[in-house]
Amino acid sequence: MANPPFTNDIRTLRFLAGEMTQGALGDRVGVTRQTIAAIEQGKYSPSLEVAFRIARVFGKPLETVFQWDANRD
Amino acid sequence: MAFREKTAWLVLASMLVAYTLYFGMILADHPAGREVLPMLWLFGRITLVQLFVVIAGSILIAARTPKEARARADERDRAIARRGGAVGYYVLMVGMILVGVVMPFVDTGVTLVNAALLALVIAEAVRHGVILLSYRRGWHG
C-alpha cells in the first residue's frame, strides 16, 4: 500500500523525550505500541484526535510532528 | 506482531485446516454430502475441534502477552476489523446469491446447506485474510 502524503518526526521526538518507548507513548495516547510503530513507519494514518494527542505528549504543535510531503501527494 | 494479528492468524489457519478437511471429505463422497445426520455429525465435530483449538490457542497467546491481551482495540484495530468485515460481507453476498441461483437445480437440502457453509467459510477466510494483509502492509483508512 502507498505511503500517506505526509511524514512524521515521532521517532526523533521520542529520542529527544529521553528515549521514550513506543509502548510508553502508546499508553499516553491511548493506542497500542504496534499502532505507534505503524504511524512512525507511515503504514497507518492516525485520526486527527490521535495526531493531536501525540503532539500534546511532546508539547509541540501538530505541524512539528507531522509534515505534508508534496512529493508524495 | 500484535495480539489481534496473532489471533487472526490462529483463526484463519485453524479454519482453513478444519474446513479443507470437511469439504475434502464431502468431495471424497462422504455421506455428509448427501444425508442430514452425517452432515450435522461431521460438521459439528469439526467445528467443535476448531473452536477448541482457537480458544486454547487464544489463551496461550494471551498468557504470553497479557498486557496486549487486556488492552482494548484501538482505532487502527477497529479500522482494520471494519475493512475486513466490509470485504467479507461482499464475498458472503456473492456466495449466497450463487447458492440461490443453484437452488432450483439441486435435489437435496444437504447440498444447499453445504454450499452455504462453503460461502460462509470463504467469506470468513477472506475477512481474516484482509485483516492480516492490513496489519502487514498498512492501512490508511
Backbone of each chain as ProteinMPNN parsed JSONL, in Angstrom:
{"seq_chain_A": "MANPPFTNDIRTLRFLAGEMTQGALGDRVGVTRQTIAAIEQGKYSPSLEVAFRIARVFGKPLETVFQWDANRD", "coords_chain_A": {"N_chain_A": [[0.846, -1.196, 0.0], [0.49, 2.29, -0.762], [2.481, 4.929, 0.682], [1.299, 7.416, 3.053], [0.572, 10.925, 2.194], [2.245, 12.413, 3.901], [4.86, 12.99, 6.296], [6.459, 12.074, 9.422], [7.909, 13.078, 12.579], [8.089, 11.486, 14.788], [9.77, 9.497, 15.791], [12.214, 10.878, 16.223], [11.326, 12.794, 18.056], [10.614, 11.154, 20.165], [13.094, 10.214, 20.882], [14.293, 12.594, 21.726], [12.76, 13.021, 23.911], [13.872, 11.679, 26.009], [14.426, 9.036, 25.153], [11.885, 7.862, 24.945], [9.763, 5.059, 24.941], [8.0, 3.256, 22.325], [5.837, 1.921, 23.358], [5.366, 3.326, 25.754], [4.645, 5.822, 24.759], [2.39, 5.066, 23.326], [0.726, 4.22, 25.442], [0.235, 6.675, 26.693], [-1.107, 8.012, 24.73], [-3.21, 6.409, 24.128], [-3.286, 4.246, 22.398], [-2.088, 1.165, 20.862], [1.279, -0.213, 21.151], [2.011, -1.233, 18.688], [0.502, 0.279, 16.949], [1.615, 2.828, 17.221], [4.123, 2.205, 16.159], [3.367, 1.579, 13.542], [2.404, 4.072, 12.688], [4.742, 5.598, 12.825], [6.229, 4.348, 10.812], [4.85, 5.063, 8.597], [2.763, 3.435, 7.895], [0.24, 3.633, 8.764], [-2.352, 5.992, 8.886], [-3.051, 8.202, 11.344], [-6.012, 9.136, 13.239], [-7.335, 12.484, 13.478], [-7.635, 13.146, 16.127], [-5.885, 11.371, 17.504], [-3.49, 12.195, 16.354], [-3.316, 14.821, 17.368], [-3.168, 14.192, 20.078], [-0.697, 12.894, 20.213], [1.007, 14.998, 19.518], [0.531, 16.669, 21.712], [1.618, 15.176, 23.814], [4.331, 15.519, 23.359], [4.449, 18.201, 23.634], [4.359, 19.887, 21.438], [3.449, 21.773, 18.459], [1.036, 20.551, 16.048], [2.017, 20.565, 13.389], [4.712, 20.353, 13.737], [5.141, 17.786, 14.406], [3.917, 16.262, 12.39], [4.419, 16.452, 8.911], [3.403, 17.787, 5.826], [4.009, 16.213, 2.743], [4.707, 17.222, -0.294], [5.735, 15.88, -2.468], [4.818, 13.316, -2.294], [2.182, 13.552, -2.723]], "CA_chain_A": [[0.0, 0.0, 0.0], [1.303, 3.513, -0.872], [2.618, 5.684, 1.929], [0.44, 8.616, 3.07], [1.307, 12.098, 1.695], [2.885, 13.211, 4.957], [5.86, 12.282, 7.094], [6.388, 12.49, 10.829], [9.167, 13.087, 13.333], [7.803, 10.892, 16.098], [10.958, 8.781, 16.261], [13.149, 11.888, 16.747], [10.746, 13.409, 19.254], [10.72, 10.162, 21.262], [14.511, 10.225, 21.294], [14.534, 13.83, 22.479], [11.991, 12.945, 25.164], [14.529, 10.715, 26.889], [14.256, 7.675, 24.601], [10.555, 7.337, 25.282], [9.476, 3.872, 24.125], [6.736, 3.29, 21.576], [4.788, 1.476, 24.28], [5.047, 4.42, 26.694], [3.893, 6.836, 24.001], [1.078, 4.472, 23.051], [-0.065, 4.263, 26.682], [-0.193, 8.053, 26.965], [-2.01, 8.465, 23.659], [-4.393, 5.529, 24.138], [-3.236, 3.259, 21.308], [-1.115, 0.121, 21.161], [2.661, 0.014, 20.687], [2.08, -1.544, 17.258], [-0.083, 1.394, 16.197], [2.652, 3.87, 17.182], [5.143, 1.741, 15.2], [2.797, 1.703, 12.19], [2.362, 5.513, 12.351], [6.135, 6.014, 12.572], [6.694, 3.776, 9.542], [3.982, 5.521, 7.513], [1.845, 2.367, 7.495], [-1.108, 3.947, 9.246], [-2.652, 7.417, 9.057], [-3.871, 8.304, 12.558], [-7.111, 10.112, 13.233], [-6.92, 13.825, 13.911], [-7.565, 13.131, 17.593], [-4.639, 10.713, 17.924], [-2.396, 13.068, 15.93], [-3.23, 15.902, 18.356], [-2.721, 13.627, 21.368], [0.746, 12.656, 20.11], [1.658, 16.306, 19.583], [0.398, 17.175, 23.086], [2.577, 14.455, 24.671], [5.656, 16.125, 23.178], [4.34, 19.639, 23.846], [4.695, 20.54, 20.164], [2.287, 21.942, 17.569], [0.809, 19.399, 15.167], [2.851, 20.596, 12.177], [6.088, 19.984, 14.07], [5.17, 16.318, 14.471], [3.541, 15.749, 11.06], [4.673, 17.42, 7.838], [2.866, 17.439, 4.498], [5.079, 15.982, 1.772], [4.082, 17.457, -1.614], [6.253, 14.898, -3.424], [4.042, 12.073, -2.177], [0.762, 13.858, -2.946]], "C_chain_A": [[0.882, 1.247, 0.0], [1.363, 4.226, 0.476], [1.713, 6.909, 1.88], [1.253, 9.839, 2.628], [1.834, 12.993, 2.807], [3.887, 12.334, 5.718], [5.7, 12.711, 8.548], [7.749, 12.367, 11.487], [8.989, 12.437, 14.695], [9.048, 10.195, 16.665], [11.956, 9.759, 16.916], [12.625, 12.486, 18.049], [10.785, 12.44, 20.444], [12.146, 10.145, 21.803], [14.795, 11.446, 22.176], [13.782, 13.85, 23.814], [12.58, 11.851, 26.066], [14.328, 9.282, 26.451], [12.923, 7.049, 25.039], [10.247, 6.146, 24.371], [8.158, 4.054, 23.362], [5.583, 2.891, 22.482], [4.367, 2.584, 25.228], [4.249, 5.51, 25.992], [2.474, 6.335, 23.716], [0.17, 4.522, 24.27], [-0.599, 5.677, 26.942], [-1.196, 8.554, 25.929], [-3.31, 7.651, 23.651], [-4.463, 4.607, 22.94], [-2.161, 2.229, 21.653], [0.278, 0.511, 20.655], [2.745, -0.217, 19.181], [1.499, -0.409, 16.412], [0.903, 2.562, 16.122], [3.724, 3.48, 16.157], [4.642, 1.916, 13.769], [2.74, 3.169, 11.749], [3.778, 5.99, 12.002], [6.623, 5.563, 11.199], [5.849, 4.233, 8.347], [3.039, 4.444, 7.022], [0.415, 2.618, 7.966], [-1.254, 5.46, 9.409], [-3.551, 7.571, 10.275], [-5.027, 9.284, 12.369], [-6.559, 11.45, 13.713], [-6.737, 13.849, 15.43], [-6.246, 12.515, 18.071], [-3.433, 11.573, 17.534], [-2.21, 14.211, 16.938], [-2.713, 15.379, 19.695], [-1.21, 13.376, 21.357], [1.495, 13.987, 20.25], [1.635, 16.867, 21.009], [1.382, 16.497, 24.036], [3.955, 15.111, 24.576], [5.636, 17.647, 23.403], [4.686, 20.444, 22.612], [3.411, 20.796, 19.371], [2.225, 20.775, 16.575], [1.781, 19.374, 13.981], [4.338, 20.355, 12.461], [6.233, 18.455, 14.075], [4.891, 15.717, 13.089], [3.779, 16.834, 10.012], [4.121, 16.899, 6.521], [4.022, 17.305, 3.513], [4.483, 16.069, 0.361], [4.546, 16.43, -2.651], [5.45, 13.6, -3.406], [2.581, 12.274, -2.535], [0.325, 13.381, -4.316]], "O_chain_A": [[1.909, 1.275, 0.679], [0.444, 4.144, 1.291], [1.389, 7.396, 0.797], [2.482, 9.809, 2.676], [1.86, 14.214, 2.656], [3.764, 11.11, 5.766], [4.906, 13.597, 8.863], [8.624, 11.643, 11.012], [9.669, 12.804, 15.653], [9.338, 10.292, 17.857], [12.47, 9.506, 18.006], [13.369, 12.662, 19.014], [10.966, 12.859, 21.587], [12.372, 10.073, 23.011], [15.442, 11.348, 23.218], [14.129, 14.603, 24.724], [11.848, 11.183, 26.797], [14.086, 8.404, 27.279], [12.853, 5.888, 25.441], [10.45, 6.224, 23.159], [7.325, 4.891, 23.711], [4.488, 3.447, 22.392], [3.179, 2.776, 25.486], [3.298, 6.055, 26.551], [1.497, 7.073, 23.846], [-1.016, 4.83, 24.154], [-1.744, 5.848, 27.36], [-2.028, 9.414, 26.22], [-4.361, 8.133, 23.229], [-5.548, 4.222, 22.505], [-1.415, 2.4, 22.617], [0.435, 1.43, 19.851], [3.453, 0.502, 18.475], [1.952, -0.167, 15.293], [1.016, 3.213, 15.083], [4.18, 4.32, 15.38], [5.389, 2.346, 12.89], [2.995, 3.48, 10.585], [3.982, 6.693, 11.012], [7.336, 6.292, 10.51], [6.109, 3.831, 7.214], [2.561, 4.499, 5.889], [-0.505, 1.888, 7.597], [-0.394, 6.121, 9.992], [-4.696, 7.122, 10.253], [-5.018, 10.131, 11.476], [-5.467, 11.53, 14.275], [-5.817, 14.48, 15.951], [-5.573, 13.072, 18.938], [-2.467, 11.669, 18.291], [-1.083, 14.532, 17.315], [-1.92, 16.041, 20.363], [-0.526, 13.609, 22.354], [2.474, 14.094, 20.989], [2.61, 17.469, 21.456], [1.919, 17.131, 24.944], [4.659, 15.245, 25.577], [6.681, 18.298, 23.365], [5.235, 21.542, 22.708], [2.403, 20.121, 19.582], [3.226, 20.11, 16.305], [2.301, 18.321, 13.611], [5.128, 20.175, 11.535], [7.3, 17.914, 13.787], [5.56, 14.77, 12.675], [3.391, 17.987, 10.2], [4.332, 15.746, 6.145], [4.901, 18.164, 3.45], [3.846, 15.131, -0.119], [3.823, 16.145, -3.606], [5.413, 12.873, -4.4], [1.821, 11.311, -2.641], [-0.836, 13.549, -4.687]]}, "seq_chain_B": "MAFREKTAWLVLASMLVAYTLYFGMILADHPAGREVLPMLWLFGRITLVQLFVVIAGSILIAARTPKEARARADERDRAIARRGGAVGYYVLMVGMILVGVVMPFVDTGVTLVNAALLALVIAEAVRHGVILLSYRRGWHG", "coords_chain_B": {"N_chain_B": [[4.566, -8.736, 16.539], [1.135, -7.952, 16.653], [-1.277, -8.687, 19.253], [-3.884, -9.065, 18.305], [-3.392, -9.587, 15.658], [-2.017, -11.981, 15.797], [-4.041, -13.663, 16.797], [-5.772, -13.536, 14.662], [-4.309, -14.866, 12.696], [-4.296, -17.392, 13.888], [-7.046, -18.095, 13.897], [-7.586, -18.068, 11.136], [-5.794, -20.02, 10.122], [-6.594, -22.353, 11.542], [-9.205, -22.531, 10.686], [-8.928, -22.908, 7.913], [-7.643, -25.404, 7.841], [-9.548, -27.036, 9.171], [-11.919, -26.79, 7.57], [-11.046, -27.419, 5.045], [-10.586, -30.053, 5.426], [-13.235, -30.881, 6.01], [-14.73, -30.205, 3.623], [-13.18, -31.572, 1.833], [-13.635, -34.231, 2.563], [-16.301, -34.391, 1.883], [-16.161, -34.088, -0.874], [-14.882, -36.426, -1.378], [-16.904, -38.235, -1.39], [-18.194, -38.666, 1.109], [-20.875, -39.56, 3.337], [-21.875, -37.224, 4.473], [-22.219, -35.435, 2.498], [-24.619, -36.01, 1.403], [-26.623, -36.797, 3.23], [-28.595, -35.73, 6.057], [-28.127, -36.219, 8.912], [-25.437, -37.426, 9.048], [-24.097, -35.212, 7.99], [-24.58, -33.146, 9.891], [-23.355, -34.332, 12.096], [-20.631, -34.679, 11.278], [-19.936, -32.016, 10.61], [-20.457, -30.743, 13.037], [-18.598, -32.002, 14.771], [-16.132, -31.291, 13.605], [-16.278, -28.504, 13.743], [-16.411, -28.108, 16.515], [-13.891, -29.066, 17.298], [-12.287, -27.205, 15.98], [-13.108, -24.89, 17.275], [-12.214, -25.434, 19.869], [-9.437, -25.493, 19.425], [-9.022, -22.817, 18.663], [-9.843, -21.434, 20.997], [-8.069, -22.528, 22.941], [-5.608, -21.838, 21.788], [-5.851, -19.034, 21.747], [-5.9, -18.5, 24.492], [-3.334, -19.319, 25.137], [-1.769, -17.512, 23.615], [-2.605, -15.128, 24.818], [-1.631, -15.542, 27.382], [1.064, -15.321, 26.97], [1.375, -12.702, 26.168], [0.138, -10.836, 28.157], [-0.459, -8.119, 28.736], [-1.051, -6.904, 26.272], [-3.209, -8.479, 25.546], [-5.13, -7.723, 27.354], [-5.578, -5.13, 26.654], [-7.788, -2.753, 25.158], [-9.227, -2.75, 21.848], [-7.666, -0.504, 19.651], [-7.996, 2.54, 17.599], [-6.839, 1.841, 15.135], [-6.958, -0.971, 15.118], [-9.734, -1.249, 15.129], [-10.412, -0.01, 12.714], [-9.18, -1.678, 10.864], [-10.528, -4.061, 11.393], [-13.104, -3.314, 10.583], [-12.674, -2.93, 7.865], [-12.018, -5.54, 7.036], [-14.436, -6.804, 7.669], [-16.19, -5.496, 5.917], [-15.265, -6.24, 3.343], [-15.46, -9.02, 3.557], [-18.221, -9.237, 3.835], [-19.227, -8.601, 1.262], [-18.207, -10.735, -0.19], [-19.587, -12.803, 1.037], [-22.191, -12.091, 0.329], [-22.146, -12.445, -2.495], [-21.626, -15.177, -2.542], [-23.961, -16.184, -1.32], [-25.87, -15.394, -3.154], [-25.108, -16.965, -5.312], [-25.652, -19.458, -4.208], [-28.413, -19.276, -4.069], [-28.949, -19.154, -6.799], [-28.223, -21.707, -7.697], [-30.035, -23.207, -6.345], [-32.583, -24.195, -7.512], [-31.644, -26.317, -8.985], [-30.626, -28.409, -7.516], [-31.004, -31.545, -5.784], [-31.199, -32.197, -3.072], [-31.569, -30.785, 0.227], [-29.298, -30.86, 1.705], [-27.1, -30.517, 0.037], [-27.453, -27.863, -0.616], [-27.157, -26.665, 1.922], [-24.492, -27.294, 2.426], [-23.296, -25.862, 0.363], [-23.928, -23.265, 1.164], [-22.53, -23.218, 3.57], [-19.948, -23.392, 2.583], [-19.769, -20.928, 1.278], [-19.902, -19.266, 3.512], [-17.545, -20.006, 4.855], [-15.586, -19.274, 2.975], [-16.044, -16.514, 2.881], [-15.398, -15.797, 5.524], [-12.719, -16.564, 5.557], [-11.671, -14.788, 3.691], [-12.222, -12.401, 5.036], [-10.55, -12.595, 7.326], [-8.144, -12.804, 5.977], [-7.94, -10.28, 4.749], [-7.775, -8.71, 7.031], [-5.315, -9.588, 8.087], [-3.596, -8.89, 6.002], [-3.899, -6.128, 6.069], [-2.775, -5.513, 8.569], [-0.16, -6.304, 8.032], [0.675, -4.925, 5.643], [-0.133, -2.343, 5.981], [-2.488, 0.323, 6.631], [-4.486, 2.856, 5.495], [-6.997, 4.296, 6.361]], "CA_chain_B": [[3.233, -8.956, 15.961], [0.099, -7.567, 17.609], [-2.102, -9.777, 19.789], [-5.028, -9.309, 17.418], [-2.876, -10.172, 14.422], [-1.729, -13.39, 16.101], [-5.289, -14.428, 16.894], [-6.325, -13.643, 13.298], [-3.573, -15.977, 12.065], [-4.755, -18.641, 14.507], [-8.395, -18.398, 13.411], [-7.52, -18.37, 9.704], [-5.111, -21.306, 9.903], [-7.422, -23.459, 12.044], [-10.392, -22.618, 9.832], [-8.554, -23.498, 6.62], [-7.386, -26.839, 8.048], [-10.797, -27.712, 9.537], [-12.924, -26.872, 6.51], [-10.463, -28.166, 3.923], [-10.877, -31.455, 5.781], [-14.684, -31.122, 5.879], [-15.174, -30.222, 2.22], [-12.423, -32.644, 1.172], [-14.347, -35.488, 2.826], [-17.538, -34.364, 1.098], [-15.781, -34.35, -2.267], [-14.496, -37.841, -1.45], [-18.152, -38.997, -1.313], [-18.638, -38.945, 2.476], [-22.339, -39.404, 3.435], [-22.222, -35.851, 4.88], [-22.567, -34.681, 1.3], [-25.948, -36.413, 0.904], [-27.618, -37.027, 4.277], [-28.604, -34.667, 7.076], [-27.477, -36.565, 10.185], [-23.969, -37.468, 8.912], [-23.58, -33.859, 7.776], [-24.571, -32.451, 11.18], [-22.387, -35.012, 12.958], [-19.28, -34.34, 10.814], [-19.743, -30.571, 10.73], [-20.429, -30.433, 14.47], [-17.331, -32.445, 15.373], [-15.015, -30.475, 13.075], [-16.418, -27.138, 14.276], [-16.052, -28.129, 17.934], [-12.43, -29.189, 17.399], [-11.712, -25.917, 15.581], [-13.405, -23.96, 18.37], [-11.309, -25.768, 20.974], [-8.089, -25.048, 19.025], [-8.996, -21.344, 18.703], [-9.9, -20.993, 22.404], [-6.811, -22.905, 23.605], [-4.545, -21.015, 21.199], [-6.023, -17.647, 22.205], [-5.469, -18.448, 25.901], [-1.869, -19.425, 25.118], [-1.227, -16.232, 23.122], [-2.887, -14.115, 25.842], [-0.744, -15.789, 28.523], [2.421, -14.856, 26.614], [1.358, -11.23, 26.063], [-1.07, -10.484, 28.93], [-0.798, -6.692, 28.681], [-1.705, -6.663, 24.981], [-4.49, -9.186, 25.523], [-6.095, -6.966, 28.164], [-5.806, -3.802, 26.055], [-8.935, -2.645, 24.235], [-8.857, -2.473, 20.46], [-7.556, 0.934, 19.406], [-8.665, 2.966, 16.355], [-6.299, 1.095, 13.99], [-7.554, -2.316, 15.184], [-11.146, -1.163, 14.735], [-10.483, 0.317, 11.281], [-8.808, -2.89, 10.126], [-11.634, -5.017, 11.548], [-14.209, -2.841, 9.727], [-12.319, -3.181, 6.463], [-12.173, -6.982, 6.829], [-15.864, -7.111, 7.692], [-16.84, -4.971, 4.706], [-14.884, -7.08, 2.196], [-16.054, -10.339, 3.794], [-19.669, -9.141, 3.611], [-19.495, -8.682, -0.182], [-17.926, -12.123, -0.601], [-20.71, -13.605, 1.528], [-23.367, -11.769, -0.5], [-21.994, -13.122, -3.79], [-21.769, -16.61, -2.265], [-25.365, -16.513, -1.055], [-26.589, -15.248, -4.429], [-24.8, -18.168, -6.086], [-26.419, -20.56, -3.597], [-29.793, -19.082, -4.528], [-29.027, -19.475, -8.238], [-28.161, -23.171, -7.928], [-31.081, -23.865, -5.548], [-33.561, -24.998, -8.262], [-31.018, -27.406, -9.719], [-30.114, -29.467, -6.631], [-32.097, -32.418, -5.37], [-31.361, -32.285, -1.619], [-31.246, -29.594, 1.013], [-27.947, -31.012, 2.257], [-26.181, -29.873, -0.92], [-27.613, -26.406, -0.444], [-26.551, -26.263, 3.202], [-23.035, -27.351, 2.258], [-22.897, -24.738, -0.497], [-23.995, -22.063, 2.001], [-21.406, -23.297, 4.51], [-18.736, -23.071, 1.818], [-19.768, -19.464, 1.086], [-19.558, -18.685, 4.815], [-16.129, -20.264, 5.144], [-14.777, -18.435, 2.073], [-16.186, -15.118, 3.319], [-14.624, -15.637, 6.76], [-11.291, -16.652, 5.206], [-11.326, -13.508, 3.049], [-12.241, -11.369, 6.089], [-9.318, -12.689, 8.111], [-7.035, -12.505, 5.065], [-7.862, -8.812, 4.611], [-7.293, -8.192, 8.323], [-3.879, -9.877, 8.19], [-2.917, -8.066, 4.983], [-3.908, -4.741, 6.547], [-1.768, -5.403, 9.626], [1.179, -6.469, 7.444], [1.026, -3.956, 4.599], [-0.519, -0.995, 6.395], [-3.881, 0.695, 6.371], [-4.719, 4.296, 5.567], [-8.432, 4.298, 6.293]], "C_chain_B": [[2.174, -8.678, 17.029], [-0.721, -8.784, 18.041], [-3.245, -10.115, 18.838], [-4.588, -9.914, 16.082], [-2.588, -11.665, 14.636], [-3.008, -14.216, 16.157], [-5.95, -14.559, 15.52], [-5.62, -14.763, 12.52], [-4.092, -17.315, 12.573], [-6.111, -19.054, 13.944], [-8.344, -18.817, 11.939], [-6.91, -19.743, 9.466], [-5.994, -22.469, 10.348], [-8.652, -23.655, 11.169], [-10.057, -23.287, 8.493], [-8.309, -25.003, 6.759], [-8.714, -27.575, 8.26], [-11.724, -27.874, 8.33], [-12.369, -27.417, 5.199], [-10.73, -29.65, 4.157], [-12.352, -31.767, 5.533], [-15.101, -31.219, 4.408], [-14.389, -31.253, 1.403], [-13.121, -33.978, 1.35], [-15.643, -35.552, 2.017], [-17.245, -34.659, -0.378], [-15.381, -35.813, -2.47], [-15.701, -38.754, -1.206], [-18.522, -39.455, 0.099], [-20.154, -38.754, 2.522], [-22.782, -37.996, 3.854], [-22.586, -34.983, 3.676], [-23.976, -34.974, 0.799], [-27.028, -36.449, 1.991], [-27.463, -36.024, 5.429], [-27.806, -35.047, 8.325], [-25.959, -36.709, 10.067], [-23.36, -36.082, 8.718], [-23.477, -33.104, 9.103], [-23.487, -33.016, 12.095], [-20.954, -34.605, 12.571], [-18.995, -32.847, 11.015], [-19.604, -30.163, 12.203], [-19.095, -30.799, 15.098], [-16.173, -31.545, 14.924], [-15.074, -29.055, 13.639], [-16.015, -27.086, 15.754], [-14.539, -28.217, 18.115], [-11.767, -27.851, 17.042], [-11.908, -24.884, 16.691], [-12.447, -24.175, 19.539], [-9.896, -25.252, 20.665], [-7.983, -23.53, 19.133], [-8.989, -20.844, 20.149], [-8.574, -21.286, 23.107], [-5.659, -22.041, 23.087], [-4.625, -19.577, 21.675], [-5.564, -17.497, 23.651], [-3.943, -18.471, 25.975], [-1.225, -18.102, 24.683], [-1.416, -15.146, 24.181], [-1.958, -14.281, 27.041], [0.664, -15.274, 28.235], [2.497, -13.341, 26.486], [0.134, -10.7, 26.814], [-1.466, -9.015, 28.819], [-1.552, -6.371, 27.39], [-3.092, -7.292, 24.94], [-5.56, -8.416, 26.293], [-6.471, -5.639, 27.515], [-7.009, -3.837, 25.117], [-8.427, -2.371, 22.83], [-8.754, -0.965, 20.271], [-8.136, 1.266, 18.023], [-8.15, 2.208, 15.13], [-6.879, -0.321, 13.958], [-8.994, -2.279, 14.678], [-11.289, -0.868, 13.245], [-10.175, -0.924, 10.438], [-9.933, -3.923, 10.214], [-12.814, -4.621, 10.658], [-13.932, -3.147, 8.263], [-12.497, -4.677, 6.141], [-13.635, -7.371, 6.752], [-16.568, -6.667, 6.422], [-16.531, -5.859, 3.496], [-15.522, -8.464, 2.33], [-17.549, -10.345, 3.518], [-20.0, -9.276, 2.12], [-19.238, -10.084, -0.708], [-19.094, -13.024, -0.178], [-21.961, -13.362, 0.688], [-23.313, -12.495, -1.842], [-22.195, -14.621, -3.602], [-23.223, -16.999, -2.081], [-26.219, -16.366, -2.323], [-26.354, -16.484, -5.289], [-25.554, -19.377, -5.536], [-27.879, -20.47, -4.049], [-29.966, -19.461, -5.988], [-29.041, -20.983, -8.472], [-29.305, -23.909, -7.228], [-32.06, -24.711, -6.376], [-32.963, -26.239, -8.916], [-30.453, -28.519, -8.829], [-31.283, -30.268, -6.075], [-32.268, -32.51, -3.858], [-30.973, -30.967, -0.951], [-29.832, -29.651, 1.552], [-26.918, -30.344, 1.336], [-26.232, -28.361, -0.775], [-26.93, -25.912, 0.826], [-25.031, -26.263, 3.07], [-22.521, -26.209, 1.383], [-22.902, -23.437, 0.312], [-22.852, -22.049, 3.011], [-20.097, -22.932, 3.82], [-18.628, -21.554, 1.607], [-19.371, -18.763, 2.378], [-18.07, -18.819, 5.113], [-15.236, -19.381, 4.272], [-14.836, -16.973, 2.518], [-15.362, -14.854, 4.58], [-13.125, -15.673, 6.482], [-10.83, -15.342, 4.565], [-11.26, -12.405, 4.104], [-10.933, -11.393, 6.886], [-8.087, -12.411, 7.251], [-6.835, -11.006, 4.905], [-7.326, -8.191, 5.9], [-5.773, -8.392, 8.431], [-3.074, -9.015, 7.21], [-2.827, -6.614, 5.45], [-2.891, -4.537, 7.667], [-0.361, -5.445, 9.036], [1.572, -5.303, 6.551], [0.714, -2.513, 4.998], [-1.944, -0.676, 5.987], [-4.053, 2.191, 6.541], [-6.2, 4.555, 5.321], [-9.076, 5.462, 5.685]], "O_chain_B": [[2.306, -9.118, 18.171], [-0.845, -9.766, 17.309], [-3.542, -11.284, 18.592], [-5.337, -10.666, 15.458], [-2.876, -12.496, 13.775], [-3.061, -15.329, 15.633], [-6.607, -15.561, 15.236], [-6.258, -15.512, 11.78], [-4.303, -18.249, 11.8], [-6.31, -20.208, 13.562], [-8.976, -19.796, 11.542], [-7.448, -20.539, 8.697], [-6.132, -23.457, 9.627], [-9.091, -24.781, 10.935], [-10.812, -24.128, 8.005], [-8.716, -25.783, 5.899], [-8.98, -28.594, 7.623], [-12.253, -28.96, 8.091], [-13.135, -27.834, 4.33], [-11.053, -30.399, 3.234], [-12.685, -32.785, 4.925], [-15.742, -32.186, 3.997], [-14.886, -31.751, 0.393], [-13.2, -34.772, 0.412], [-16.036, -36.613, 1.53], [-17.988, -35.385, -1.039], [-15.516, -36.368, -3.561], [-15.531, -39.921, -0.854], [-19.105, -40.526, 0.264], [-20.681, -37.883, 1.829], [-23.928, -37.613, 3.62], [-23.19, -33.921, 3.828], [-24.48, -34.299, -0.099], [-28.197, -36.17, 1.722], [-26.368, -35.546, 5.727], [-26.922, -34.304, 8.752], [-25.241, -36.167, 10.907], [-22.266, -35.798, 9.203], [-22.447, -32.505, 9.413], [-22.79, -32.269, 12.782], [-20.16, -34.231, 13.435], [-17.941, -32.471, 11.527], [-18.752, -29.351, 12.562], [-18.523, -30.02, 15.86], [-15.356, -31.1, 15.73], [-14.042, -28.472, 13.972], [-15.359, -26.141, 16.191], [-13.967, -27.539, 18.969], [-10.821, -27.417, 17.699], [-11.005, -24.11, 17.006], [-11.935, -23.219, 20.121], [-9.243, -24.655, 21.521], [-6.985, -23.007, 19.63], [-8.225, -19.942, 20.493], [-8.017, -20.42, 23.783], [-4.833, -21.57, 23.868], [-3.603, -18.96, 21.975], [-4.925, -16.507, 24.008], [-3.335, -17.746, 26.762], [-0.266, -17.634, 25.296], [-0.516, -14.342, 24.421], [-1.542, -13.295, 27.65], [1.371, -14.843, 29.145], [3.563, -12.755, 26.675], [-0.797, -10.18, 26.2], [-2.653, -8.688, 28.809], [-2.559, -5.662, 27.406], [-4.029, -6.724, 24.379], [-6.739, -8.447, 25.94], [-7.538, -5.087, 27.783], [-7.224, -4.804, 24.386], [-7.337, -1.829, 22.643], [-9.649, -0.225, 20.681], [-8.695, 0.397, 17.354], [-8.908, 1.953, 14.194], [-7.251, -0.815, 12.893], [-9.425, -3.142, 13.914], [-12.178, -1.408, 12.586], [-10.83, -1.18, 9.428], [-10.253, -4.582, 9.225], [-13.45, -5.481, 10.049], [-14.82, -3.562, 7.518], [-13.056, -5.031, 5.103], [-14.038, -8.158, 5.895], [-17.437, -7.371, 5.907], [-17.426, -6.191, 2.719], [-16.051, -9.014, 1.365], [-18.089, -11.335, 3.026], [-20.94, -9.981, 1.754], [-19.966, -10.569, -1.573], [-19.53, -13.891, -0.936], [-22.7, -14.294, 0.372], [-24.301, -13.087, -2.277], [-22.86, -15.265, -4.414], [-23.675, -18.013, -2.613], [-27.168, -17.121, -2.534], [-27.281, -16.994, -5.919], [-26.036, -20.217, -6.297], [-28.496, -21.485, -4.374], [-30.993, -20.017, -6.378], [-29.771, -21.481, -9.329], [-29.526, -25.094, -7.479], [-32.349, -25.843, -5.988], [-33.7, -27.121, -9.356], [-29.863, -29.473, -9.337], [-32.392, -29.758, -5.915], [-33.35, -32.858, -3.386], [-30.188, -30.172, -1.467], [-29.227, -28.615, 1.828], [-25.985, -29.69, 1.803], [-25.211, -27.675, -0.806], [-26.229, -24.9, 0.827], [-24.361, -25.345, 3.545], [-21.447, -25.659, 1.629], [-22.003, -22.607, 0.171], [-22.27, -20.998, 3.279], [-19.247, -22.251, 4.394], [-17.551, -20.971, 1.738], [-18.61, -17.795, 2.363], [-17.422, -17.874, 5.563], [-14.257, -18.81, 4.752], [-13.82, -16.278, 2.535], [-14.709, -13.817, 4.695], [-12.353, -14.924, 7.08], [-9.741, -14.847, 4.856], [-10.355, -11.571, 4.077], [-10.296, -10.361, 7.093], [-7.102, -11.851, 7.734], [-5.706, -10.516, 4.922], [-6.522, -7.26, 5.861], [-5.044, -7.478, 8.818], [-2.016, -8.486, 7.55], [-1.808, -5.952, 5.253], [-2.219, -3.507, 7.714], [0.526, -4.714, 9.479], [2.667, -4.756, 6.68], [1.247, -1.574, 4.407], [-2.522, -1.323, 5.114], [-3.793, 2.733, 7.615], [-6.607, 4.972, 4.236], [-10.303, 5.514, 5.601]]}, "name": "protein", "num_of_chains": 2, "seq": "MANPPFTNDIRTLRFLAGEMTQGALGDRVGVTRQTIAAIEQGKYSPSLEVAFRIARVFGKPLETVFQWDANRDMAFREKTAWLVLASMLVAYTLYFGMILADHPAGREVLPMLWLFGRITLVQLFVVIAGSILIAARTPKEARARADERDRAIARRGGAVGYYVLMVGMILVGVVMPFVDTGVTLVNAALLALVIAEAVRHGVILLSYRRGWHG"}
